[in-house]
Amino acid sequence: MSENEVEAVPSPGRSGLYVWIFAVQFFIMQIVVARGWTTPFSLSANFISDLGNTACGGYPAGSSNYVCSPWHAWMNTSFIVLGLTIMIGTVLNRRYFGSSALPRTALLLLAISGIGVLLVGLYPENTSISAHTTGAGLNFVGGNLGIALLGVALARAHRRPGLAIYSMISGLTGLAGTILLVQGFYMGLGIGGMERIAAYPIPLWLIVAGLALS
């Protein structure tokens, strides 16, 4: 193998960045699966998890909100892949954030959020709501707090100032969205819209961080 060929092989750290960038599949799959609905899918009225609901009918039970996602298996697979993306990328990319206690804690929280997303995919909302909501909670709290702390760690180390600021803003936005969602304050966005304020900062951060660090 020539010297140029050796240099072209991605290092473990660079490979981890590609893993994080693959989080884009989560957004693509939502668009694809929503197109399979015979009734309109609403970003404000429907949860993301409605796309992975395995039954057709009012959800929650007795609700006038009709849920029927024919391609639910694709969405649940996407949740599982995102969970693995978070966890594997976190292990591979830890060297980018230093070895002190703060980034280690932040990365642990991020990895825990990946476990939460796995639970969301393995236990759709209509099959085990307790496991599903536990997974969502781990994701919203662990992931958003983790990326906010990674921003603080980068700022303290005077590294990647743009990514540091973006990380802190993203994490705090997601945490604020989580609190408002739990408290039932949807700010005119609807329950689905506020859930997305809580959920989307994490996969968006993975993509941005992967691109910025690569």
Z-matrix of the N, CA and C atoms (Angstrom, degrees):
N
C 1 1.475
C 2 1.512 1 109.45
N 3 1.324 2 116.59 1 134.06
C 4 1.447 3 120.08 2 -178.13
C 5 1.521 4 110.93 3 -75.16
N 6 1.345 5 115.63 4 167.23
C 7 1.461 6 121.35 5 179.63
C 8 1.528 7 110.99 6 -61.45
N 9 1.348 8 116.76 7 -40.14
C 10 1.463 9 120.15 8 179.87
C 11 1.517 10 111.64 9 -64.66
N 12 1.335 11 116.39 10 -37.31
C 13 1.460 12 120.55 11 178.79
C 14 1.519 13 110.73 12 -66.11
N 15 1.326 14 117.00 13 -37.97
C 16 1.459 15 120.83 14 178.81
C 17 1.525 16 109.71 15 -63.86
N 18 1.331 17 116.85 16 -43.13
C 19 1.453 18 120.24 17 -178.14
C 20 1.520 19 112.38 18 -67.89
N 21 1.330 20 117.49 19 -23.66
C 22 1.458 21 120.66 20 -177.61
C 23 1.522 22 112.32 21 -76.95
N 24 1.350 23 117.28 22 -17.19
C 25 1.464 24 120.20 23 -178.83
C 26 1.525 25 108.68 24 -73.16
N 27 1.356 26 118.92 25 123.78
C 28 1.465 27 120.64 26 -177.59
C 29 1.516 28 111.11 27 -63.51
N 30 1.307 29 116.74 28 140.73
C 31 1.456 30 120.97 29 173.38
C 32 1.507 31 108.55 30 -74.62
N 33 1.368 32 118.90 31 162.55
C 34 1.456 33 120.62 32 177.90
C 35 1.517 34 112.25 33 -55.04
N 36 1.351 35 117.40 34 -39.80
C 37 1.459 36 120.03 35 -179.80
C 38 1.508 37 111.59 36 -64.97
N 39 1.330 38 117.95 37 -45.01
C 40 1.463 39 121.74 38 179.76
C 41 1.534 40 110.28 39 -65.48
N 42 1.307 41 117.26 40 -37.95
C 43 1.463 42 120.69 41 177.07
C 44 1.521 43 110.69 42 -61.02
N 45 1.328 44 116.53 43 -37.96
C 46 1.456 45 120.75 44 178.30
C 47 1.513 46 112.19 45 -62.43
N 48 1.321 47 116.78 46 -35.47
C 49 1.466 48 120.49 47 177.56
C 50 1.520 49 110.47 48 -65.92
N 51 1.323 50 117.13 49 -38.98
C 52 1.454 51 120.16 50 176.73
C 53 1.529 52 110.46 51 -63.64
N 54 1.327 53 116.14 52 -36.36
C 55 1.468 54 120.45 53 177.41
C 56 1.522 55 110.16 54 -60.48
N 57 1.326 56 117.17 55 -46.78
C 58 1.470 57 120.07 56 179.88
C 59 1.522 58 111.35 57 -62.86
N 60 1.330 59 117.16 58 -40.66
C 61 1.466 60 120.30 59 -179.57
C 62 1.529 61 111.03 60 -62.19
N 63 1.316 62 116.55 61 -27.72
C 64 1.471 63 121.06 62 -179.73
C 65 1.525 64 111.92 63 -65.24
N 66 1.338 65 117.82 64 -9.60
C 67 1.470 66 120.77 65 175.35
C 68 1.519 67 111.88 66 -58.39
N 69 1.323 68 117.76 67 -15.08
C 70 1.466 69 120.99 68 178.02
C 71 1.522 70 110.98 69 -59.11
N 72 1.335 71 117.20 70 -25.14
C 73 1.466 72 119.72 71 179.13
C 74 1.521 73 112.15 72 -59.24
N 75 1.339 74 116.68 73 -29.36
C 76 1.460 75 121.60 74 -178.33
C 77 1.524 76 111.17 75 -62.30
N 78 1.309 77 116.60 76 -40.07
C 79 1.469 78 120.56 77 179.79
C 80 1.531 79 110.75 78 -76.19
N 81 1.320 80 116.49 79 -39.75
C 82 1.462 81 119.99 80 178.53
C 83 1.521 82 110.85 81 -61.82
N 84 1.343 83 116.23 82 -42.97
C 85 1.458 84 119.86 83 -177.04
C 86 1.524 85 111.89 84 -66.65
N 87 1.324 86 117.41 85 -33.97
C 88 1.468 87 119.16 86 177.83
C 89 1.528 88 110.54 87 -62.53
N 90 1.326 89 116.47 88 -41.90
C 91 1.465 90 120.35 89 179.01
C 92 1.521 91 110.45 90 -63.83
N 93 1.333 92 116.21 91 -44.49
C 94 1.465 93 121.19 92 -178.14
C 95 1.525 94 111.09 93 -64.17
N 96 1.336 95 117.07 94 -48.62
C 97 1.459 96 120.88 95 -176.42
C 98 1.526 97 111.16 96 -68.10
N 99 1.315 98 117.96 97 -37.59
C 100 1.465 99 120.92 98 178.33
C 101 1.524 100 111.46 99 -61.93
N 102 1.321 101 116.76 100 -31.76
C 103 1.465 102 120.71 101 179.58
C 104 1.525 103 111.73 102 -68.93
N 105 1.331 104 116.93 103 -16.70
C 106 1.455 105 120.60 104 177.98
C 107 1.515 106 114.04 105 -81.74
N 108 1.332 107 116.79 106 -9.60
C 109 1.466 108 120.20 107 179.95
C 110 1.525 109 110.29 108 -71.61
N 111 1.339 110 115.77 109 139.35
C 112 1.464 111 120.03 110 174.69
C 113 1.526 112 110.74 111 -86.16
N 114 1.331 113 117.19 112 -20.95
C 115 1.464 114 122.06 113 173.05
C 116 1.522 115 107.68 114 -104.87
N 117 1.329 116 118.44 115 155.95
C 118 1.472 117 119.66 116 -177.80
C 119 1.519 118 112.24 117 -61.75
N 120 1.323 119 116.20 118 136.83
C 121 1.455 120 121.69 119 173.92
C 122 1.519 121 107.69 120 -97.46
N 123 1.338 122 115.89 121 126.42
C 124 1.457 123 120.90 122 -174.39
C 125 1.527 124 110.91 123 -108.47
N 126 1.319 125 115.90 124 127.62
C 127 1.458 126 120.18 125 176.65
C 128 1.518 127 111.92 126 -67.41
N 129 1.309 128 117.76 127 -24.59
C 130 1.461 129 120.72 128 -179.08
C 131 1.521 130 112.68 129 -91.68
N 132 1.329 131 117.84 130 -32.88
C 133 1.469 132 120.63 131 -175.07
C 134 1.518 133 113.22 132 -97.78
N 135 1.328 134 117.93 133 -24.77
C 136 1.468 135 121.15 134 -176.23
C 137 1.513 136 111.82 135 -103.69
N 138 1.336 137 115.19 136 139.80
C 139 1.456 138 121.37 137 171.19
C 140 1.526 139 109.37 138 -70.68
N 141 1.322 140 116.24 139 157.03
C 142 1.470 141 120.07 140 170.80
C 143 1.520 142 109.39 141 -58.19
N 144 1.334 143 115.79 142 -40.37
C 145 1.464 144 121.19 143 -176.94
C 146 1.516 145 113.21 144 -65.41
N 147 1.346 146 118.45 145 -18.63
C 148 1.462 147 119.65 146 175.58
C 149 1.519 148 110.77 147 -59.87
N 150 1.323 149 116.96 148 -27.14
C 151 1.467 150 120.73 149 178.19
C 152 1.525 151 111.64 150 -67.26
N 153 1.344 152 116.44 151 -23.62
C 154 1.460 153 120.74 152 179.56
C 155 1.515 154 113.79 153 -101.62
N 156 1.335 155 117.12 154 2.80
C 157 1.462 156 121.60 155 178.94
C 158 1.526 157 109.39 156 -63.72
N 159 1.334 158 116.95 157 131.22
C 160 1.464 159 120.77 158 -171.56
C 161 1.523 160 113.87 159 -93.00
N 162 1.341 161 118.02 160 0.31
C 163 1.463 162 121.51 161 -178.87
C 164 1.521 163 109.94 162 -125.00
N 165 1.313 164 115.82 163 166.74
C 166 1.460 165 121.62 164 175.95
C 167 1.521 166 109.21 165 -113.39
N 168 1.329 167 115.94 166 131.05
C 169 1.456 168 120.43 167 179.27
C 170 1.506 169 110.66 168 152.66
N 171 1.326 170 115.65 169 -173.70
C 172 1.447 171 120.02 170 177.72
C 173 1.518 172 110.87 171 -68.53
N 174 1.314 173 117.12 172 130.82
C 175 1.463 174 120.57 173 177.42
C 176 1.528 175 109.14 174 -139.67
N 177 1.370 176 115.94 175 129.31
C 178 1.466 177 128.88 176 -3.99
C 179 1.528 178 112.40 177 -59.43
N 180 1.332 179 116.01 178 166.72
C 181 1.462 180 121.25 179 -176.24
C 182 1.522 181 110.12 180 -51.98
N 183 1.328 182 115.39 181 131.13
C 184 1.450 183 120.63 182 -179.88
C 185 1.517 184 114.09 183 85.22
N 186 1.338 185 116.76 184 -3.88
C 187 1.454 186 120.75 185 -179.14
C 188 1.526 187 110.72 186 -79.28
N 189 1.324 188 115.66 187 152.65
C 190 1.463 189 120.24 188 175.03
C 191 1.529 190 111.32 189 -80.62
N 192 1.342 191 116.45 190 -5.37
C 193 1.462 192 121.74 191 178.91
C 194 1.529 193 109.31 192 -79.26
N 195 1.335 194 117.20 193 103.29
C 196 1.460 195 121.79 194 -176.46
C 197 1.527 196 110.14 195 -82.92
N 198 1.326 197 114.92 196 127.47
C 199 1.465 198 121.79 197 -178.40
C 200 1.521 199 108.94 198 -120.88
N 201 1.313 200 116.89 199 127.41
C 202 1.462 201 121.35 200 174.68
C 203 1.524 202 108.21 201 -154.38
N 204 1.324 203 116.49 202 106.57
C 205 1.462 204 122.05 203 -174.88
C 206 1.528 205 109.86 204 -116.97
N 207 1.329 206 118.17 205 91.03
C 208 1.470 207 120.87 206 -175.90
C 209 1.527 208 113.86 207 -57.43
N 210 1.320 209 116.93 208 -30.05
C 211 1.464 210 120.37 209 -177.19
C 212 1.533 211 111.51 210 -103.35
N 213 1.344 212 115.02 211 34.93
C 214 1.471 213 120.02 212 -175.49
C 215 1.530 214 112.81 213 -59.49
N 216 1.340 215 117.45 214 -31.12
C 217 1.464 216 119.53 215 -178.68
C 218 1.523 217 111.35 216 -61.85
N 219 1.338 218 116.64 217 -35.38
C 220 1.461 219 120.39 218 178.42
C 221 1.522 220 111.17 219 -66.15
N 222 1.343 221 116.19 220 -39.34
C 223 1.463 222 118.88 221 -179.09
C 224 1.518 223 111.06 222 -69.78
N 225 1.314 224 116.96 223 -41.00
C 226 1.462 225 119.29 224 179.71
C 227 1.527 226 111.14 225 -67.30
N 228 1.322 227 116.16 226 -34.66
C 229 1.468 228 119.55 227 173.63
C 230 1.522 229 110.19 228 -63.79
N 231 1.334 230 116.48 229 -39.11
C 232 1.465 231 120.66 230 178.90
C 233 1.526 232 111.04 231 -63.00
N 234 1.338 233 117.32 232 -41.53
C 235 1.459 234 120.35 233 175.98
C 236 1.529 235 110.59 234 -58.29
N 237 1.330 236 116.01 235 -46.83
C 238 1.464 237 120.60 236 -178.59
C 239 1.523 238 110.93 237 -62.44
N 240 1.329 239 116.16 238 -43.97
C 241 1.470 240 120.48 239 179.10
C 242 1.531 241 110.30 240 -63.09
N 243 1.344 242 117.37 241 -39.78
C 244 1.458 243 119.79 242 178.25
C 245 1.524 244 111.13 243 -64.07
N 246 1.337 245 116.45 244 -41.38
C 247 1.460 246 119.27 245 177.26
C 248 1.514 247 112.09 246 -59.36
N 249 1.332 248 116.58 247 -44.07
C 250 1.464 249 120.99 248 177.64
C 251 1.521 250 111.14 249 -66.63
N 252 1.334 251 116.20 250 -37.86
C 253 1.460 252 121.17 251 177.17
C 254 1.522 253 110.98 252 -57.87
N 255 1.332 254 116.07 253 -46.07
C 256 1.466 255 120.39 254 179.73
C 257 1.512 256 110.92 255 -62.30
N 258 1.320 257 116.61 256 -49.72
C 259 1.468 258 120.64 257 -173.73
C 260 1.523 259 112.38 258 -68.67
N 261 1.331 260 117.12 259 -48.14
C 262 1.463 261 120.36 260 -178.35
C 263 1.523 262 110.32 261 -65.24
N 264 1.338 263 116.00 262 -44.72
C 265 1.462 264 119.33 263 178.99
C 266 1.511 265 112.27 264 -62.37
N 267 1.329 266 117.17 265 -37.58
C 268 1.465 267 120.60 266 179.70
C 269 1.523 268 111.36 267 -62.52
N 270 1.316 269 116.70 268 -41.50
C 271 1.465 270 120.30 269 178.17
C 272 1.521 271 110.70 270 -66.12
N 273 1.332 272 117.04 271 -45.31
C 274 1.461 273 120.79 272 -176.18
C 275 1.525 274 113.21 273 -71.67
N 276 1.339 275 116.68 274 -27.67
C 277 1.467 276 120.29 275 -173.37
C 278 1.518 277 114.46 276 -100.90
N 279 1.308 278 118.20 277 6.63
C 280 1.473 279 120.21 278 -174.66
C 281 1.523 280 112.31 279 -61.69
N 282 1.323 281 118.04 280 -26.98
C 283 1.465 282 120.58 281 -177.35
C 284 1.528 283 112.90 282 -68.24
N 285 1.332 284 116.62 283 -18.03
C 286 1.463 285 119.80 284 -179.06
C 287 1.526 286 112.98 285 -76.08
N 288 1.323 287 117.49 286 -13.29
C 289 1.469 288 120.32 287 -170.81
C 290 1.527 289 113.87 288 -116.27
N 291 1.327 290 117.34 289 3.29
C 292 1.455 291 119.61 290 178.12
C 293 1.519 292 112.08 291 90.33
N 294 1.325 293 115.43 292 170.84
C 295 1.465 294 121.04 293 -173.08
C 296 1.515 295 113.43 294 -113.98
N 297 1.326 296 117.64 295 10.21
C 298 1.468 297 118.95 296 179.86
C 299 1.525 298 109.89 297 -76.38
N 300 1.328 299 115.33 298 174.85
C 301 1.468 300 120.62 299 -173.31
C 302 1.524 301 112.62 300 -63.45
N 303 1.338 302 117.80 301 -38.16
C 304 1.463 303 120.20 302 -175.74
C 305 1.522 304 113.01 303 -63.51
N 306 1.340 305 119.38 304 -54.04
C 307 1.466 306 117.47 305 178.87
C 308 1.525 307 113.04 306 -65.22
N 309 1.323 308 118.04 307 -32.22
C 310 1.467 309 119.92 308 177.37
C 311 1.528 310 110.07 309 -63.23
N 312 1.334 311 116.13 310 -43.44
C 313 1.465 312 119.97 311 178.17
C 314 1.518 313 111.10 312 -64.33
N 315 1.331 314 115.89 313 -42.85
C 316 1.462 315 120.75 314 -179.59
C 317 1.527 316 111.02 315 -62.31
N 318 1.323 317 116.95 316 -43.39
C 319 1.464 318 120.40 317 -179.96
C 320 1.523 319 111.22 318 -68.02
N 321 1.327 320 117.21 319 -34.03
C 322 1.470 321 120.31 320 175.65
C 323 1.527 322 110.23 321 -62.77
N 324 1.333 323 116.14 322 -44.09
C 325 1.463 324 119.90 323 177.99
C 326 1.528 325 110.86 324 -62.09
N 327 1.327 326 116.49 325 -39.97
C 328 1.458 327 120.43 326 178.64
C 329 1.527 328 110.86 327 -64.32
N 330 1.333 329 116.42 328 -41.01
C 331 1.461 330 120.20 329 177.89
C 332 1.528 331 111.07 330 -64.16
N 333 1.330 332 116.54 331 -38.68
C 334 1.460 333 120.59 332 177.54
C 335 1.525 334 110.43 333 -62.78
N 336 1.327 335 116.17 334 -36.77
C 337 1.468 336 118.83 335 177.19
C 338 1.526 337 110.53 336 -62.97
N 339 1.335 338 116.71 337 -34.26
C 340 1.457 339 120.19 338 176.39
C 341 1.518 340 111.54 339 -63.41
N 342 1.325 341 116.85 340 -39.39
C 343 1.468 342 120.70 341 174.88
C 344 1.521 343 109.85 342 -60.93
N 345 1.348 344 115.41 343 -40.62
C 346 1.451 345 119.43 344 178.24
C 347 1.513 346 112.65 345 -60.08
N 348 1.337 347 117.53 346 -43.40
C 349 1.466 348 120.83 347 179.82
C 350 1.532 349 110.29 348 -65.87
N 351 1.327 350 116.86 349 -36.11
C 352 1.472 351 119.82 350 174.95
C 353 1.522 352 110.66 351 -58.13
N 354 1.338 353 116.49 352 -45.12
C 355 1.466 354 120.29 353 179.08
C 356 1.522 355 111.13 354 -61.46
N 357 1.325 356 116.52 355 -39.54
C 358 1.468 357 120.76 356 178.66
C 359 1.526 358 110.54 357 -59.55
N 360 1.337 359 116.65 358 -42.22
C 361 1.453 360 120.26 359 -179.77
C 362 1.516 361 114.03 360 -74.97
N 363 1.325 362 116.64 361 -35.03
C 364 1.462 363 120.92 362 -178.72
C 365 1.519 364 112.50 363 -76.90
N 366 1.332 365 116.08 364 -28.00
C 367 1.460 366 121.25 365 -177.88
C 368 1.536 367 109.63 366 -125.30
N 369 1.335 368 117.81 367 83.85
C 370 1.459 369 120.32 368 178.51
C 371 1.526 370 111.71 369 -54.52
N 372 1.320 371 115.99 370 156.69
C 373 1.462 372 121.39 371 -172.00
C 374 1.519 373 113.84 372 -56.21
N 375 1.329 374 117.79 373 -31.28
C 376 1.463 375 120.23 374 -176.48
C 377 1.518 376 113.23 375 -91.02
N 378 1.331 377 118.27 376 -2.00
C 379 1.464 378 120.30 377 -179.09
C 380 1.526 379 112.43 378 -103.99
N 381 1.321 380 117.36 379 -37.70
C 382 1.469 381 121.25 380 177.21
C 383 1.522 382 107.80 381 -154.09
N 384 1.329 383 115.94 382 88.51
C 385 1.454 384 119.63 383 -174.21
C 386 1.520 385 112.00 384 -65.40
N 387 1.347 386 117.88 385 -30.11
C 388 1.465 387 119.76 386 -179.57
C 389 1.523 388 110.75 387 -67.50
N 390 1.340 389 117.52 388 -46.72
C 391 1.462 390 120.47 389 178.12
C 392 1.523 391 110.57 390 -66.56
N 393 1.318 392 115.86 391 -37.32
C 394 1.474 393 120.65 392 -178.55
C 395 1.528 394 110.95 393 -65.29
N 396 1.334 395 116.56 394 -47.77
C 397 1.465 396 119.41 395 -178.48
C 398 1.531 397 111.45 396 -70.51
N 399 1.337 398 116.87 397 -31.72
C 400 1.469 399 119.60 398 174.65
C 401 1.524 400 109.94 399 -61.89
N 402 1.329 401 115.67 400 -45.26
C 403 1.462 402 119.91 401 178.54
C 404 1.510 403 112.24 402 -62.27
N 405 1.339 404 116.47 403 -43.05
C 406 1.462 405 119.97 404 179.32
C 407 1.525 406 110.77 405 -63.34
N 408 1.324 407 116.30 406 -40.41
C 409 1.468 408 119.79 407 178.63
C 410 1.514 409 112.58 408 -63.55
N 411 1.334 410 115.92 409 -43.35
C 412 1.471 411 119.68 410 177.59
C 413 1.524 412 110.58 411 -60.70
N 414 1.328 413 115.58 412 -38.71
C 415 1.458 414 119.67 413 -179.66
C 416 1.520 415 111.31 414 -68.74
N 417 1.332 416 117.14 415 -52.37
C 418 1.459 417 120.56 416 -175.22
C 419 1.525 418 111.99 417 -62.58
N 420 1.332 419 116.44 418 -45.64
C 421 1.465 420 119.61 419 -176.54
C 422 1.527 421 110.94 420 -79.13
N 423 1.332 422 116.48 421 -52.51
C 424 1.462 423 119.80 422 -177.12
C 425 1.509 424 113.02 423 -63.83
N 426 1.338 425 116.80 424 -44.06
C 427 1.457 426 119.95 425 -177.04
C 428 1.507 427 112.88 426 -68.24
N 429 1.326 428 116.87 427 -47.94
C 430 1.464 429 119.58 428 -178.25
C 431 1.524 430 112.23 429 -68.01
N 432 1.330 431 116.72 430 -40.15
C 433 1.460 432 119.33 431 176.89
C 434 1.524 433 110.19 432 -65.87
N 435 1.319 434 116.15 433 -38.72
C 436 1.459 435 120.07 434 -179.61
C 437 1.514 436 112.88 435 -62.83
N 438 1.341 437 117.45 436 -46.13
C 439 1.463 438 118.09 437 -177.89
C 440 1.535 439 111.18 438 -71.74
N 441 1.343 440 117.03 439 -31.39
C 442 1.465 441 118.96 440 175.24
C 443 1.525 442 110.58 441 -63.32
N 444 1.333 443 116.84 442 -42.51
C 445 1.469 444 120.81 443 179.71
C 446 1.524 445 111.54 444 -69.64
N 447 1.326 446 117.33 445 -32.59
C 448 1.465 447 119.19 446 174.94
C 449 1.520 448 110.20 447 -64.24
N 450 1.327 449 116.34 448 -36.45
C 451 1.465 450 119.61 449 174.97
C 452 1.510 451 112.02 450 -62.81
N 453 1.328 452 116.78 451 -42.07
C 454 1.468 453 120.94 452 177.10
C 455 1.520 454 110.12 453 -62.77
N 456 1.341 455 116.94 454 -42.77
C 457 1.463 456 121.03 455 -179.72
C 458 1.529 457 111.20 456 -61.93
N 459 1.329 458 116.95 457 -42.83
C 460 1.463 459 120.20 458 178.32
C 461 1.529 460 110.83 459 -65.16
N 462 1.334 461 116.20 460 -40.41
C 463 1.466 462 119.79 461 -179.91
C 464 1.525 463 110.95 462 -64.93
N 465 1.321 464 117.33 463 -41.65
C 466 1.464 465 120.81 464 179.54
C 467 1.519 466 111.65 465 -64.35
N 468 1.336 467 115.26 466 -33.62
C 469 1.464 468 119.79 467 -179.48
C 470 1.525 469 111.65 468 -85.66
N 471 1.352 470 117.29 469 -0.10
C 472 1.469 471 122.50 470 -178.10
C 473 1.523 472 111.26 471 55.10
N 474 1.350 473 114.57 472 44.19
C 475 1.456 474 120.85 473 179.26
C 476 1.523 475 109.73 474 -124.13
N 477 1.323 476 116.52 475 143.88
C 478 1.456 477 122.74 476 174.95
C 479 1.527 478 111.64 477 45.35
N 480 1.345 479 118.65 478 62.58
C 481 1.468 480 120.48 479 -175.24
C 482 1.527 481 113.62 480 -57.95
N 483 1.328 482 116.47 481 -37.94
C 484 1.458 483 119.04 482 179.07
C 485 1.516 484 111.75 483 -63.13
N 486 1.324 485 116.55 484 -46.44
C 487 1.455 486 121.01 485 179.27
C 488 1.523 487 110.76 486 -67.18
N 489 1.331 488 116.88 487 -34.88
C 490 1.464 489 120.93 488 178.84
C 491 1.525 490 110.54 489 -61.37
N 492 1.341 491 116.36 490 -48.08
C 493 1.467 492 120.61 491 -179.64
C 494 1.523 493 110.40 492 -65.18
N 495 1.318 494 116.43 493 -45.30
C 496 1.466 495 120.33 494 179.57
C 497 1.526 496 110.89 495 -59.64
N 498 1.334 497 116.79 496 -41.28
C 499 1.462 498 120.83 497 -178.92
C 500 1.525 499 111.36 498 -63.49
N 501 1.320 500 116.24 499 -44.92
C 502 1.466 501 119.31 500 -179.41
C 503 1.527 502 111.03 501 -65.23
N 504 1.337 503 117.19 502 -43.80
C 505 1.461 504 120.29 503 179.57
C 506 1.523 505 110.82 504 -63.72
N 507 1.319 506 116.58 505 -43.37
C 508 1.465 507 120.59 506 -179.21
C 509 1.516 508 111.19 507 -62.73
N 510 1.332 509 116.22 508 -48.66
C 511 1.450 510 119.80 509 -178.29
C 512 1.519 511 112.56 510 -62.69
N 513 1.325 512 116.72 511 -43.98
C 514 1.463 513 120.20 512 -179.84
C 515 1.530 514 111.51 513 -67.55
N 516 1.341 515 116.70 514 -35.55
C 517 1.463 516 120.23 515 175.94
C 518 1.521 517 110.50 516 -62.93
N 519 1.330 518 116.33 517 -45.45
C 520 1.458 519 120.51 518 178.93
C 521 1.517 520 112.79 519 -63.74
N 522 1.337 521 117.17 520 -39.91
C 523 1.465 522 120.64 521 178.30
C 524 1.519 523 110.76 522 -66.35
N 525 1.347 524 116.66 523 -41.58
C 526 1.461 525 120.26 524 177.34
C 527 1.524 526 110.29 525 -62.30
N 528 1.336 527 116.95 526 -42.65
C 529 1.456 528 120.78 527 177.44
C 530 1.514 529 112.29 528 -61.26
N 531 1.333 530 116.40 529 -38.78
C 532 1.461 531 121.07 530 178.81
C 533 1.528 532 110.81 531 -63.67
N 534 1.328 533 116.33 532 -45.83
C 535 1.463 534 120.57 533 -179.84
C 536 1.526 535 110.57 534 -62.73
N 537 1.322 536 116.89 535 -46.05
C 538 1.462 537 120.62 536 -179.86
C 539 1.528 538 110.91 537 -63.90
N 540 1.327 539 117.23 538 -38.76
C 541 1.466 540 121.37 539 178.67
C 542 1.516 541 110.96 540 -62.24
N 543 1.325 542 116.19 541 -47.50
C 544 1.464 543 120.98 542 -179.16
C 545 1.525 544 111.05 543 -64.19
N 546 1.320 545 116.44 544 -37.92
C 547 1.460 546 121.00 545 -178.39
C 548 1.531 547 112.79 546 -79.42
N 549 1.324 548 117.10 547 -10.29
C 550 1.454 549 120.13 548 178.42
C 551 1.508 550 114.62 549 82.57
N 552 1.332 551 117.08 550 20.93
C 553 1.465 552 121.75 551 176.33
C 554 1.523 553 108.62 552 -102.65
N 555 1.314 554 116.55 553 106.84
C 556 1.457 555 120.53 554 -172.05
C 557 1.524 556 113.51 555 -101.25
N 558 1.317 557 118.59 556 -3.18
C 559 1.460 558 123.79 557 172.22
C 560 1.529 559 112.89 558 54.08
N 561 1.321 560 116.16 559 34.29
C 562 1.454 561 120.62 560 179.38
C 563 1.518 562 114.83 561 79.71
N 564 1.344 563 117.27 562 0.25
C 565 1.467 564 120.53 563 -177.71
C 566 1.520 565 112.57 564 -91.44
N 567 1.326 566 116.76 565 -11.57
C 568 1.455 567 120.26 566 -174.05
C 569 1.514 568 110.41 567 81.60
N 570 1.321 569 116.15 568 164.54
C 571 1.461 570 120.08 569 -177.19
C 572 1.526 571 111.40 570 -64.79
N 573 1.338 572 116.49 571 -36.16
C 574 1.458 573 120.12 572 178.18
C 575 1.516 574 112.37 573 -70.05
N 576 1.338 575 115.60 574 -38.94
C 577 1.461 576 119.26 575 178.27
C 578 1.511 577 111.99 576 -64.18
N 579 1.341 578 117.11 577 -42.87
C 580 1.459 579 119.37 578 179.95
C 581 1.528 580 111.48 579 -69.18
N 582 1.336 581 116.61 580 -34.37
C 583 1.462 582 118.60 581 176.08
C 584 1.524 583 110.48 582 -60.68
N 585 1.307 584 116.63 583 -37.70
C 586 1.469 585 119.95 584 179.76
C 587 1.528 586 111.71 585 -69.27
N 588 1.335 587 117.52 586 -31.78
C 589 1.461 588 120.19 587 174.11
C 590 1.528 589 109.88 588 -62.80
N 591 1.328 590 116.61 589 -34.43
C 592 1.464 591 121.30 590 178.65
C 593 1.524 592 112.36 591 -78.00
N 594 1.334 593 116.40 592 -35.82
C 595 1.465 594 120.52 593 -170.85
C 596 1.518 595 115.00 594 -91.86
N 597 1.328 596 117.50 595 -39.56
C 598 1.456 597 120.18 596 -169.76
C 599 1.532 598 115.60 597 -70.58
N 600 1.342 599 120.11 598 -28.58
C 601 1.470 600 117.37 599 -179.87
C 602 1.524 601 114.30 600 -56.58
N 603 1.320 602 117.82 601 -28.86
C 604 1.469 603 120.30 602 -176.10
C 605 1.534 604 111.47 603 -71.95
N 606 1.347 605 119.99 604 -58.05
C 607 1.470 606 117.97 605 178.60
C 608 1.521 607 113.01 606 -63.99
N 609 1.342 608 117.59 607 -33.33
C 610 1.465 609 119.16 608 175.77
C 611 1.521 610 110.76 609 -63.11
N 612 1.330 611 116.39 610 -39.99
C 613 1.470 612 120.09 611 178.81
C 614 1.528 613 110.81 612 -63.90
N 615 1.327 614 116.90 613 -39.93
C 616 1.462 615 119.79 614 179.33
C 617 1.529 616 110.67 615 -57.83
N 618 1.328 617 115.72 616 -44.81
C 619 1.466 618 120.32 617 -179.66
C 620 1.516 619 110.89 618 -64.84
N 621 1.337 620 116.39 619 -48.57
C 622 1.458 621 120.99 620 -178.59
C 623 1.527 622 111.11 621 -63.30
N 624 1.325 623 117.30 622 -45.69
C 625 1.468 624 120.77 623 -179.51
C 626 1.521 625 110.46 624 -63.66
N 627 1.321 626 117.12 625 -41.99
C 628 1.456 627 120.50 626 178.63
C 629 1.510 628 112.03 627 -60.17
N 630 1.325 629 116.35 628 -44.13
C 631 1.455 630 120.54 629 178.62
C 632 1.522 631 112.14 630 -68.43
N 633 1.352 632 116.67 631 -42.77
C 634 1.465 633 120.80 632 -176.78
C 635 1.528 634 110.92 633 -65.97
N 636 1.313 635 116.99 634 -41.56
C 637 1.469 636 120.16 635 -176.26
C 638 1.528 637 112.16 636 -79.54
N 639 1.329 638 116.36 637 -20.56
C 640 1.468 639 118.15 638 179.17
C 641 1.514 640 112.22 639 -85.97
